[in-house]
Amino acid sequence: MTSWSPASSRSSPVHAASLVDPATHAPALMQLIDIKLDKHVLDYLVDAVAETLVAAPPTPPYLQKFTTFASTVISRAEVSVATLLVSLVYISRARPHLSIALEEWALERVFLGALIIASKYTNDSTLKNVHWALCTGVFGKRDIGRIEREFLDVLDWELGVDEADLLAHHEGLIAASERSSALASRLVMKTTATPVKPTYLAPPRVRTHSRKHSAGAIVPELEPSSPQSSLASMSPRTPFSHAASPAHPPPFAPFEAGRRPDGR
């Protein structure tokens, strides 16, 4: 586990995710800021969202579908690590007050509610709801607005985040990040190993092609793909056209916020 230092992370005295000198932050927090948003970190986020379904755990097919959805939104919206950390805090904060039965789009709504609010709270310039809708590919602008309002009600507008809130996820996220590093190291060792020349019990046979077949075996040239085919690589600064959104949005049911100890 490597420790963070200002010289090793950024040349600027001010961290990109904070207006405070990074030397005043806990080193463990700087470790979190420097992790990469890879598959293992995404799995940690998916598990955190799935824990909000108290009625019944999501089925494996639904969990896989949601994982793809979350990965697509994070990529299209260019979500930063800092925004993702704050969204994890909001998910943990909302969990005791959520009562969601297992239903279609439940995980997506919890994920979007936390992520959109975290993005707007931590960034001076952020995507508008219409852009978030385009990033999802399934929800409309009104759906996004409703998800945001209902999640704010669940949080009771308690949006402040401190170091203790973020460090609650330190152990899990660092473990996920280290699994990714270990996997990458194994892949590098495997690809850089000296290849072993195969030995044959008998000389390999060389297949020959007759002339009568070679004349008709003409492979057509590949045409370049359309720019619209690479949706996941598109930036939110150039959002998809409205025609990409479905004509009929998915069924939508409101959150049921649990009753708070103070009676609200």
C-alpha atoms as an extended CHARMM CRD file, in Angstrom:
* protein
*
       264  EXT
         1         1  MET       CA              0.0000000000        0.0000000000        0.0000000000  PROA      1               0.0000000000
         2         2  THR       CA              1.5920000000        3.2370000000       -1.0910000000  PROA      2               0.0000000000
         3         3  SER       CA              1.3010000000        6.4650000000        0.8680000000  PROA      3               0.0000000000
         4         4  TRP       CA              0.3190000000        9.7660000000       -0.6840000000  PROA      4               0.0000000000
         5         5  SER       CA              2.5130000000       12.8370000000       -0.8000000000  PROA      5               0.0000000000
         6         6  PRO       CA              1.8830000000       16.1870000000       -2.5280000000  PROA      6               0.0000000000
         7         7  ALA       CA              4.9510000000       15.7460000000       -4.7300000000  PROA      7               0.0000000000
         8         8  SER       CA              3.9000000000       12.3030000000       -5.9000000000  PROA      8               0.0000000000
         9         9  SER       CA              0.3440000000       13.2470000000       -6.8420000000  PROA      9               0.0000000000
        10        10  ARG       CA              0.1570000000       16.7810000000       -8.2330000000  PROA      10              0.0000000000
        11        11  SER       CA              2.6470000000       19.5560000000       -8.8920000000  PROA      11              0.0000000000
        12        12  SER       CA              0.0510000000       22.1520000000       -7.8830000000  PROA      12              0.0000000000
        13        13  PRO       CA             -0.2530000000       22.9820000000       -4.1560000000  PROA      13              0.0000000000
        14        14  VAL       CA             -4.0320000000       22.8070000000       -4.5040000000  PROA      14              0.0000000000
        15        15  HSD       CA             -5.6020000000       19.4310000000       -5.1940000000  PROA      15              0.0000000000
        16        16  ALA       CA             -7.9600000000       19.3110000000       -8.1650000000  PROA      16              0.0000000000
        17        17  ALA       CA            -10.7320000000       17.8700000000       -5.9860000000  PROA      17              0.0000000000
        18        18  SER       CA            -10.3820000000       20.3840000000       -3.1670000000  PROA      18              0.0000000000
        19        19  LEU       CA             -9.8390000000       24.0680000000       -2.5110000000  PROA      19              0.0000000000
        20        20  VAL       CA             -7.6810000000       23.1730000000        0.4970000000  PROA      20              0.0000000000
        21        21  ASP       CA             -3.9620000000       22.4170000000        0.4750000000  PROA      21              0.0000000000
        22        22  PRO       CA             -3.7600000000       18.6050000000        0.1900000000  PROA      22              0.0000000000
        23        23  ALA       CA             -1.1570000000       18.5220000000        2.9720000000  PROA      23              0.0000000000
        24        24  THR       CA             -3.9650000000       19.3360000000        5.4210000000  PROA      24              0.0000000000
        25        25  HSD       CA             -5.9550000000       16.2600000000        4.3860000000  PROA      25              0.0000000000
        26        26  ALA       CA             -5.5070000000       12.7830000000        5.7910000000  PROA      26              0.0000000000
        27        27  PRO       CA             -3.0810000000       10.7460000000        3.6320000000  PROA      27              0.0000000000
        28        28  ALA       CA             -5.7080000000        8.0000000000        3.4440000000  PROA      28              0.0000000000
        29        29  LEU       CA             -8.1240000000       10.4340000000        1.8180000000  PROA      29              0.0000000000
        30        30  MET       CA             -5.5400000000       11.3430000000       -0.8120000000  PROA      30              0.0000000000
        31        31  GLN       CA             -5.1720000000        7.6400000000       -1.5110000000  PROA      31              0.0000000000
        32        32  LEU       CA             -8.8690000000        7.4810000000       -2.3200000000  PROA      32              0.0000000000
        33        33  ILE       CA             -8.6780000000       10.4710000000       -4.6490000000  PROA      33              0.0000000000
        34        34  ASP       CA             -5.9170000000        8.7990000000       -6.6580000000  PROA      34              0.0000000000
        35        35  ILE       CA             -7.6090000000        5.4320000000       -7.2720000000  PROA      35              0.0000000000
        36        36  LYS       CA             -8.6670000000        4.4900000000      -10.7860000000  PROA      36              0.0000000000
        37        37  LEU       CA            -12.2750000000        3.8880000000      -11.7570000000  PROA      37              0.0000000000
        38        38  ASP       CA            -11.8600000000        0.3270000000      -12.9520000000  PROA      38              0.0000000000
        39        39  LYS       CA            -13.9570000000       -2.8330000000      -12.8350000000  PROA      39              0.0000000000
        40        40  HSD       CA            -13.2040000000       -3.6730000000       -9.1950000000  PROA      40              0.0000000000
        41        41  VAL       CA            -14.0910000000       -0.1630000000       -7.9860000000  PROA      41              0.0000000000
        42        42  LEU       CA            -17.2750000000       -0.3470000000      -10.0620000000  PROA      42              0.0000000000
        43        43  ASP       CA            -18.1220000000       -3.6660000000       -8.3920000000  PROA      43              0.0000000000
        44        44  TYR       CA            -17.7750000000       -1.9700000000       -4.9880000000  PROA      44              0.0000000000
        45        45  LEU       CA            -20.2170000000        0.7380000000       -6.0840000000  PROA      45              0.0000000000
        46        46  VAL       CA            -22.6640000000       -1.8340000000       -7.4520000000  PROA      46              0.0000000000
        47        47  ASP       CA            -22.5990000000       -3.7480000000       -4.1620000000  PROA      47              0.0000000000
        48        48  ALA       CA            -23.2840000000       -0.5350000000       -2.2200000000  PROA      48              0.0000000000
        49        49  VAL       CA            -26.3230000000        0.2350000000       -4.3730000000  PROA      49              0.0000000000
        50        50  ALA       CA            -27.5870000000       -3.3610000000       -4.2400000000  PROA      50              0.0000000000
        51        51  GLU       CA            -27.5950000000       -3.2490000000       -0.4320000000  PROA      51              0.0000000000
        52        52  THR       CA            -30.4060000000       -0.6850000000       -0.5750000000  PROA      52              0.0000000000
        53        53  LEU       CA            -32.8360000000       -3.4030000000       -1.7350000000  PROA      53              0.0000000000
        54        54  VAL       CA            -33.8270000000       -4.6710000000        1.6910000000  PROA      54              0.0000000000
        55        55  ALA       CA            -36.8620000000       -6.6440000000        0.5250000000  PROA      55              0.0000000000
        56        56  ALA       CA            -34.8860000000       -9.1370000000       -1.5540000000  PROA      56              0.0000000000
        57        57  PRO       CA            -31.4530000000       -9.2020000000       -3.1660000000  PROA      57              0.0000000000
        58        58  PRO       CA            -31.3610000000       -8.4420000000       -6.8880000000  PROA      58              0.0000000000
        59        59  THR       CA            -31.1720000000      -11.4130000000       -9.2090000000  PROA      59              0.0000000000
        60        60  PRO       CA            -27.8480000000      -12.0670000000      -11.0020000000  PROA      60              0.0000000000
        61        61  PRO       CA            -29.2540000000      -11.0840000000      -14.4350000000  PROA      61              0.0000000000
        62        62  TYR       CA            -30.5810000000       -7.7830000000      -13.0670000000  PROA      62              0.0000000000
        63        63  LEU       CA            -27.3020000000       -7.1380000000      -11.2310000000  PROA      63              0.0000000000
        64        64  GLN       CA            -25.3300000000       -7.6970000000      -14.4280000000  PROA      64              0.0000000000
        65        65  LYS       CA            -27.6800000000       -5.4090000000      -16.3560000000  PROA      65              0.0000000000
        66        66  PHE       CA            -27.2990000000       -2.6960000000      -13.7190000000  PROA      66              0.0000000000
        67        67  THR       CA            -23.4990000000       -3.0470000000      -13.7060000000  PROA      67              0.0000000000
        68        68  THR       CA            -23.4520000000       -2.3830000000      -17.4480000000  PROA      68              0.0000000000
        69        69  PHE       CA            -25.8110000000        0.5720000000      -16.9870000000  PROA      69              0.0000000000
        70        70  ALA       CA            -23.6700000000        2.1280000000      -14.2270000000  PROA      70              0.0000000000
        71        71  SER       CA            -20.4620000000        1.6560000000      -16.2140000000  PROA      71              0.0000000000
        72        72  THR       CA            -22.0330000000        3.2920000000      -19.2730000000  PROA      72              0.0000000000
        73        73  VAL       CA            -23.3090000000        6.3220000000      -17.3490000000  PROA      73              0.0000000000
        74        74  ILE       CA            -19.9700000000        6.8330000000      -15.5600000000  PROA      74              0.0000000000
        75        75  SER       CA            -18.1170000000        6.6820000000      -18.8690000000  PROA      75              0.0000000000
        76        76  ARG       CA            -20.4850000000        8.9500000000      -20.8060000000  PROA      76              0.0000000000
        77        77  ALA       CA            -20.7470000000       11.5290000000      -18.0170000000  PROA      77              0.0000000000
        78        78  GLU       CA            -16.9770000000       11.4420000000      -17.3650000000  PROA      78              0.0000000000
        79        79  VAL       CA            -17.5550000000       11.0240000000      -13.6330000000  PROA      79              0.0000000000
        80        80  SER       CA            -14.5460000000       11.8930000000      -11.4710000000  PROA      80              0.0000000000
        81        81  VAL       CA            -13.3030000000        9.8890000000       -8.4960000000  PROA      81              0.0000000000
        82        82  ALA       CA            -14.2570000000       12.7250000000       -6.1300000000  PROA      82              0.0000000000
        83        83  THR       CA            -17.8520000000       12.7190000000       -7.3910000000  PROA      83              0.0000000000
        84        84  LEU       CA            -18.0510000000        8.9460000000       -7.0950000000  PROA      84              0.0000000000
        85        85  LEU       CA            -16.7990000000        9.0830000000       -3.4970000000  PROA      85              0.0000000000
        86        86  VAL       CA            -19.4650000000       11.6210000000       -2.5330000000  PROA      86              0.0000000000
        87        87  SER       CA            -22.1580000000        9.5410000000       -4.2290000000  PROA      87              0.0000000000
        88        88  LEU       CA            -21.0740000000        6.5370000000       -2.1180000000  PROA      88              0.0000000000
        89        89  VAL       CA            -21.5090000000        8.6770000000        0.9980000000  PROA      89              0.0000000000
        90        90  TYR       CA            -25.0220000000        9.6480000000       -0.1090000000  PROA      90              0.0000000000
        91        91  ILE       CA            -25.9350000000        6.0110000000       -0.8080000000  PROA      91              0.0000000000
        92        92  SER       CA            -24.7780000000        4.9870000000        2.6740000000  PROA      92              0.0000000000
        93        93  ARG       CA            -26.6140000000        7.9320000000        4.2250000000  PROA      93              0.0000000000
        94        94  ALA       CA            -29.8630000000        7.1590000000        2.4110000000  PROA      94              0.0000000000
        95        95  ARG       CA            -29.8430000000        3.3980000000        3.0230000000  PROA      95              0.0000000000
        96        96  PRO       CA            -31.5150000000        3.4480000000        6.4850000000  PROA      96              0.0000000000
        97        97  HSD       CA            -34.3170000000        5.6610000000        5.1640000000  PROA      97              0.0000000000
        98        98  LEU       CA            -35.0700000000        3.7610000000        1.9550000000  PROA      98              0.0000000000
        99        99  SER       CA            -37.7730000000        1.1460000000        1.6230000000  PROA      99              0.0000000000
       100       100  ILE       CA            -37.6310000000       -0.2040000000       -1.9180000000  PROA      100             0.0000000000
       101       101  ALA       CA            -39.1750000000       -3.4760000000       -2.9740000000  PROA      101             0.0000000000
       102       102  LEU       CA            -37.4390000000       -5.4170000000       -5.7070000000  PROA      102             0.0000000000
       103       103  GLU       CA            -38.7150000000       -3.7990000000       -8.8820000000  PROA      103             0.0000000000
       104       104  GLU       CA            -37.4460000000       -2.9120000000      -12.3020000000  PROA      104             0.0000000000
       105       105  TRP       CA            -35.1110000000        0.1180000000      -12.4180000000  PROA      105             0.0000000000
       106       106  ALA       CA            -34.8370000000        0.3460000000       -8.6000000000  PROA      106             0.0000000000
       107       107  LEU       CA            -31.0320000000        0.1180000000       -8.5710000000  PROA      107             0.0000000000
       108       108  GLU       CA            -30.7250000000        2.5550000000      -11.4530000000  PROA      108             0.0000000000
       109       109  ARG       CA            -32.8000000000        5.1680000000       -9.6250000000  PROA      109             0.0000000000
       110       110  VAL       CA            -30.7790000000        4.9250000000       -6.3960000000  PROA      110             0.0000000000
       111       111  PHE       CA            -27.5250000000        5.1110000000       -8.3500000000  PROA      111             0.0000000000
       112       112  LEU       CA            -28.6330000000        8.0800000000      -10.4650000000  PROA      112             0.0000000000
       113       113  GLY       CA            -30.1040000000        9.9740000000       -7.5230000000  PROA      113             0.0000000000
       114       114  ALA       CA            -26.8540000000        9.7740000000       -5.5560000000  PROA      114             0.0000000000
       115       115  LEU       CA            -24.5750000000       10.3860000000       -8.5410000000  PROA      115             0.0000000000
       116       116  ILE       CA            -26.4260000000       13.3860000000       -9.9670000000  PROA      116             0.0000000000
       117       117  ILE       CA            -26.7200000000       15.1150000000       -6.5930000000  PROA      117             0.0000000000
       118       118  ALA       CA            -23.0410000000       14.4120000000       -5.8410000000  PROA      118             0.0000000000
       119       119  SER       CA            -22.0320000000       15.8440000000       -9.2150000000  PROA      119             0.0000000000
       120       120  LYS       CA            -24.0370000000       19.0270000000       -8.6970000000  PROA      120             0.0000000000
       121       121  TYR       CA            -22.8100000000       19.4240000000       -5.1050000000  PROA      121             0.0000000000
       122       122  THR       CA            -19.1020000000       18.9810000000       -5.8720000000  PROA      122             0.0000000000
       123       123  ASN       CA            -18.7860000000       20.7420000000       -9.2440000000  PROA      123             0.0000000000
       124       124  ASP       CA            -19.3920000000       24.3730000000      -10.1640000000  PROA      124             0.0000000000
       125       125  SER       CA            -20.1280000000       23.3300000000      -13.7420000000  PROA      125             0.0000000000
       126       126  THR       CA            -22.0310000000       20.0920000000      -14.2240000000  PROA      126             0.0000000000
       127       127  LEU       CA            -24.3530000000       18.3570000000      -16.6360000000  PROA      127             0.0000000000
       128       128  LYS       CA            -27.9630000000       19.4210000000      -16.9180000000  PROA      128             0.0000000000
       129       129  ASN       CA            -30.7530000000       16.9250000000      -16.3960000000  PROA      129             0.0000000000
       130       130  VAL       CA            -31.3230000000       16.6310000000      -20.1340000000  PROA      130             0.0000000000
       131       131  HSD       CA            -27.6920000000       15.5520000000      -20.5360000000  PROA      131             0.0000000000
       132       132  TRP       CA            -27.9850000000       13.0210000000      -17.7090000000  PROA      132             0.0000000000
       133       133  ALA       CA            -31.0440000000       11.6150000000      -19.4420000000  PROA      133             0.0000000000
       134       134  LEU       CA            -29.0730000000       11.2220000000      -22.6500000000  PROA      134             0.0000000000
       135       135  CYS       CA            -26.2200000000        9.5470000000      -20.7730000000  PROA      135             0.0000000000
       136       136  THR       CA            -28.6110000000        6.9130000000      -19.4060000000  PROA      136             0.0000000000
       137       137  GLY       CA            -30.2310000000        6.1730000000      -22.7440000000  PROA      137             0.0000000000
       138       138  VAL       CA            -33.4410000000        5.0170000000      -21.0080000000  PROA      138             0.0000000000
       139       139  PHE       CA            -34.7070000000        7.8010000000      -18.7280000000  PROA      139             0.0000000000
       140       140  GLY       CA            -36.2200000000       11.0860000000      -19.8710000000  PROA      140             0.0000000000
       141       141  LYS       CA            -35.4840000000       14.5600000000      -18.5250000000  PROA      141             0.0000000000
       142       142  ARG       CA            -38.5920000000       14.5400000000      -16.3250000000  PROA      142             0.0000000000
       143       143  ASP       CA            -37.6410000000       11.1490000000      -14.9020000000  PROA      143             0.0000000000
       144       144  ILE       CA            -34.1970000000       12.4810000000      -13.9900000000  PROA      144             0.0000000000
       145       145  GLY       CA            -35.7310000000       15.4950000000      -12.2490000000  PROA      145             0.0000000000
       146       146  ARG       CA            -38.0820000000       13.2840000000      -10.2870000000  PROA      146             0.0000000000
       147       147  ILE       CA            -35.2950000000       10.9020000000       -9.2520000000  PROA      147             0.0000000000
       148       148  GLU       CA            -33.2270000000       13.8560000000       -8.0590000000  PROA      148             0.0000000000
       149       149  ARG       CA            -36.0530000000       15.4280000000       -6.0300000000  PROA      149             0.0000000000
       150       150  GLU       CA            -37.0470000000       12.1590000000       -4.3710000000  PROA      150             0.0000000000
       151       151  PHE       CA            -33.4730000000       11.3010000000       -3.4230000000  PROA      151             0.0000000000
       152       152  LEU       CA            -33.0350000000       14.7820000000       -1.9480000000  PROA      152             0.0000000000
       153       153  ASP       CA            -36.1390000000       14.1430000000        0.1670000000  PROA      153             0.0000000000
       154       154  VAL       CA            -34.6880000000       10.8330000000        1.3450000000  PROA      154             0.0000000000
       155       155  LEU       CA            -31.4570000000       12.6060000000        2.3220000000  PROA      155             0.0000000000
       156       156  ASP       CA            -33.5120000000       15.3840000000        3.9370000000  PROA      156             0.0000000000
       157       157  TRP       CA            -31.1990000000       17.7620000000        2.0290000000  PROA      157             0.0000000000
       158       158  GLU       CA            -28.2490000000       16.7470000000        4.2370000000  PROA      158             0.0000000000
       159       159  LEU       CA            -25.5450000000       17.0590000000        1.5910000000  PROA      159             0.0000000000
       160       160  GLY       CA            -22.4800000000       18.0190000000        3.6400000000  PROA      160             0.0000000000
       161       161  VAL       CA            -19.5810000000       15.5470000000        3.4820000000  PROA      161             0.0000000000
       162       162  ASP       CA            -16.5360000000       15.3820000000        5.7530000000  PROA      162             0.0000000000
       163       163  GLU       CA            -13.4010000000       13.2500000000        5.8020000000  PROA      163             0.0000000000
       164       164  ALA       CA            -14.9230000000       10.6880000000        8.1620000000  PROA      164             0.0000000000
       165       165  ASP       CA            -17.7800000000       10.0750000000        5.7030000000  PROA      165             0.0000000000
       166       166  LEU       CA            -15.3360000000        9.4560000000        2.8690000000  PROA      166             0.0000000000
       167       167  LEU       CA            -12.8870000000        7.3710000000        4.8920000000  PROA      167             0.0000000000
       168       168  ALA       CA            -15.6950000000        4.9760000000        5.8000000000  PROA      168             0.0000000000
       169       169  HSD       CA            -15.1760000000        3.5910000000        2.2790000000  PROA      169             0.0000000000
       170       170  HSD       CA            -11.3690000000        3.6200000000        2.4080000000  PROA      170             0.0000000000
       171       171  GLU       CA            -10.8170000000       -0.0230000000        3.3140000000  PROA      171             0.0000000000
       172       172  GLY       CA            -13.2260000000       -1.4060000000        0.7250000000  PROA      172             0.0000000000
       173       173  LEU       CA            -12.0880000000        0.8440000000       -2.1210000000  PROA      173             0.0000000000
       174       174  ILE       CA             -8.3720000000        0.3850000000       -1.4840000000  PROA      174             0.0000000000
       175       175  ALA       CA             -8.8630000000       -3.3810000000       -1.3640000000  PROA      175             0.0000000000
       176       176  ALA       CA            -10.6900000000       -3.1880000000       -4.6950000000  PROA      176             0.0000000000
       177       177  SER       CA             -7.9430000000       -1.0150000000       -6.1690000000  PROA      177             0.0000000000
       178       178  GLU       CA             -5.2210000000       -3.3910000000       -4.9700000000  PROA      178             0.0000000000
       179       179  ARG       CA             -7.0120000000       -6.3270000000       -6.5830000000  PROA      179             0.0000000000
       180       180  SER       CA             -6.8930000000       -4.4260000000       -9.8620000000  PROA      180             0.0000000000
       181       181  SER       CA             -3.1740000000       -3.6940000000       -9.4220000000  PROA      181             0.0000000000
       182       182  ALA       CA             -2.4090000000       -7.3260000000       -8.6130000000  PROA      182             0.0000000000
       183       183  LEU       CA             -4.3390000000       -8.4790000000      -11.6740000000  PROA      183             0.0000000000
       184       184  ALA       CA             -2.5220000000       -5.9820000000      -13.8890000000  PROA      184             0.0000000000
       185       185  SER       CA              0.8440000000       -7.1660000000      -12.5500000000  PROA      185             0.0000000000
       186       186  ARG       CA              0.0080000000      -10.7870000000      -13.3130000000  PROA      186             0.0000000000
       187       187  LEU       CA             -1.0370000000       -9.8570000000      -16.8390000000  PROA      187             0.0000000000
       188       188  VAL       CA              2.2170000000       -7.9640000000      -17.4100000000  PROA      188             0.0000000000
       189       189  MET       CA              4.2780000000      -10.9010000000      -16.1520000000  PROA      189             0.0000000000
       190       190  LYS       CA              2.3300000000      -13.2650000000      -18.3740000000  PROA      190             0.0000000000
       191       191  THR       CA              2.7780000000      -11.1780000000      -21.5140000000  PROA      191             0.0000000000
       192       192  THR       CA              6.4850000000      -10.4540000000      -20.9160000000  PROA      192             0.0000000000
       193       193  ALA       CA              7.4460000000      -14.0560000000      -20.1930000000  PROA      193             0.0000000000
       194       194  THR       CA              9.7210000000      -15.7030000000      -22.7520000000  PROA      194             0.0000000000
       195       195  PRO       CA              7.5550000000      -17.6910000000      -25.1610000000  PROA      195             0.0000000000
       196       196  VAL       CA              8.2310000000      -21.4130000000      -25.2930000000  PROA      196             0.0000000000
       197       197  LYS       CA              8.5750000000      -22.9110000000      -28.7570000000  PROA      197             0.0000000000
       198       198  PRO       CA              5.9900000000      -25.6880000000      -29.0870000000  PROA      198             0.0000000000
       199       199  THR       CA              7.1470000000      -29.2170000000      -29.7460000000  PROA      199             0.0000000000
       200       200  TYR       CA              5.2630000000      -31.5400000000      -32.0410000000  PROA      200             0.0000000000
       201       201  LEU       CA              5.0250000000      -35.2870000000      -31.9180000000  PROA      201             0.0000000000
       202       202  ALA       CA              4.8410000000      -35.1360000000      -35.6940000000  PROA      202             0.0000000000
       203       203  PRO       CA              5.6220000000      -32.3230000000      -38.1170000000  PROA      203             0.0000000000
       204       204  PRO       CA              2.6310000000      -30.0040000000      -38.5130000000  PROA      204             0.0000000000
       205       205  ARG       CA              0.7100000000      -30.4680000000      -41.7080000000  PROA      205             0.0000000000
       206       206  VAL       CA              0.5720000000      -27.5120000000      -44.0690000000  PROA      206             0.0000000000
       207       207  ARG       CA             -2.8850000000      -26.9950000000      -45.5300000000  PROA      207             0.0000000000
       208       208  THR       CA             -2.8860000000      -26.2630000000      -49.2300000000  PROA      208             0.0000000000
       209       209  HSD       CA             -5.6810000000      -24.5280000000      -51.0940000000  PROA      209             0.0000000000
       210       210  SER       CA             -6.7910000000      -25.5940000000      -54.5350000000  PROA      210             0.0000000000
       211       211  ARG       CA             -6.9950000000      -22.9540000000      -57.2500000000  PROA      211             0.0000000000
       212       212  LYS       CA            -10.6880000000      -23.5530000000      -57.8780000000  PROA      212             0.0000000000
       213       213  HSD       CA            -11.5530000000      -22.4240000000      -54.3250000000  PROA      213             0.0000000000
       214       214  SER       CA             -9.1340000000      -19.5290000000      -54.1010000000  PROA      214             0.0000000000
       215       215  ALA       CA            -10.7970000000      -17.6860000000      -56.9600000000  PROA      215             0.0000000000
       216       216  GLY       CA            -14.1120000000      -17.3910000000      -55.1320000000  PROA      216             0.0000000000
       217       217  ALA       CA            -12.7290000000      -16.7650000000      -51.6460000000  PROA      217             0.0000000000
       218       218  ILE       CA            -12.7100000000      -13.0040000000      -51.9170000000  PROA      218             0.0000000000
       219       219  VAL       CA            -13.0900000000      -11.2690000000      -48.5360000000  PROA      219             0.0000000000
       220       220  PRO       CA            -14.9890000000       -7.9760000000      -48.8070000000  PROA      220             0.0000000000
       221       221  GLU       CA            -13.3650000000       -4.8570000000      -47.4320000000  PROA      221             0.0000000000
       222       222  LEU       CA            -14.5520000000       -3.6570000000      -44.0470000000  PROA      222             0.0000000000
       223       223  GLU       CA            -16.3990000000       -0.3700000000      -44.1120000000  PROA      223             0.0000000000
       224       224  PRO       CA            -15.5620000000        2.1950000000      -41.4180000000  PROA      224             0.0000000000
       225       225  SER       CA            -17.9760000000        2.1680000000      -38.5240000000  PROA      225             0.0000000000
       226       226  SER       CA            -20.4230000000        4.9990000000      -38.0330000000  PROA      226             0.0000000000
       227       227  PRO       CA            -19.5310000000        7.6170000000      -35.3910000000  PROA      227             0.0000000000
       228       228  GLN       CA            -22.8540000000        6.8650000000      -33.7110000000  PROA      228             0.0000000000
       229       229  SER       CA            -21.7750000000        3.2730000000      -33.0190000000  PROA      229             0.0000000000
       230       230  SER       CA            -19.2430000000        4.2270000000      -30.3310000000  PROA      230             0.0000000000
       231       231  LEU       CA            -21.7130000000        5.5620000000      -27.7930000000  PROA      231             0.0000000000
       232       232  ALA       CA            -19.6740000000        4.7180000000      -24.7240000000  PROA      232             0.0000000000
       233       233  SER       CA            -16.7300000000        6.8540000000      -25.8500000000  PROA      233             0.0000000000
       234       234  MET       CA            -18.7420000000       10.0150000000      -26.4470000000  PROA      234             0.0000000000
       235       235  SER       CA            -18.2740000000       13.0060000000      -24.2000000000  PROA      235             0.0000000000
       236       236  PRO       CA            -21.1800000000       14.6760000000      -22.3730000000  PROA      236             0.0000000000
       237       237  ARG       CA            -20.1000000000       17.8990000000      -24.0370000000  PROA      237             0.0000000000
       238       238  THR       CA            -21.4710000000       16.4420000000      -27.2540000000  PROA      238             0.0000000000
       239       239  PRO       CA            -24.5400000000       14.5620000000      -25.9900000000  PROA      239             0.0000000000
       240       240  PHE       CA            -26.5520000000       12.1260000000      -28.0310000000  PROA      240             0.0000000000
       241       241  SER       CA            -29.4300000000       13.3030000000      -30.1330000000  PROA      241             0.0000000000
       242       242  HSD       CA            -32.9150000000       13.1180000000      -28.6880000000  PROA      242             0.0000000000
       243       243  ALA       CA            -33.7190000000       10.4430000000      -31.2380000000  PROA      243             0.0000000000
       244       244  ALA       CA            -31.4960000000        8.0440000000      -29.2630000000  PROA      244             0.0000000000
       245       245  SER       CA            -33.8940000000        8.1180000000      -26.3060000000  PROA      245             0.0000000000
       246       246  PRO       CA            -36.7250000000        5.5870000000      -26.3070000000  PROA      246             0.0000000000
       247       247  ALA       CA            -40.1770000000        6.8260000000      -27.1430000000  PROA      247             0.0000000000
       248       248  HSD       CA            -41.5860000000        5.2250000000      -23.9960000000  PROA      248             0.0000000000
       249       249  PRO       CA            -39.6180000000        5.6960000000      -20.7510000000  PROA      249             0.0000000000
       250       250  PRO       CA            -39.4210000000        2.7740000000      -18.3020000000  PROA      250             0.0000000000
       251       251  PRO       CA            -42.0980000000        2.3640000000      -15.6310000000  PROA      251             0.0000000000
       252       252  PHE       CA            -41.4620000000        4.6390000000      -12.7110000000  PROA      252             0.0000000000
       253       253  ALA       CA            -42.5300000000        4.3270000000       -9.0870000000  PROA      253             0.0000000000
       254       254  PRO       CA            -41.6310000000        6.7640000000       -6.2860000000  PROA      254             0.0000000000
       255       255  PHE       CA            -39.1970000000        6.0150000000       -3.4900000000  PROA      255             0.0000000000
       256       256  GLU       CA            -40.7050000000        5.1210000000       -0.1520000000  PROA      256             0.0000000000
       257       257  ALA       CA            -38.6110000000        6.8890000000        2.4340000000  PROA      257             0.0000000000
       258       258  GLY       CA            -38.4930000000        5.2540000000        5.8480000000  PROA      258             0.0000000000
       259       259  ARG       CA            -39.6310000000        7.2650000000        8.8260000000  PROA      259             0.0000000000
       260       260  ARG       CA            -36.8000000000        9.0710000000       10.5750000000  PROA      260             0.0000000000
       261       261  PRO       CA            -36.1530000000        8.8760000000       14.3230000000  PROA      261             0.0000000000
       262       262  ASP       CA            -37.1170000000       12.5370000000       14.7110000000  PROA      262             0.0000000000
       263       263  GLY       CA            -40.5690000000       11.8190000000       13.2390000000  PROA      263             0.0000000000
       264       264  ARG       CA            -39.9520000000       13.3780000000        9.8170000000  PROA      264             0.0000000000
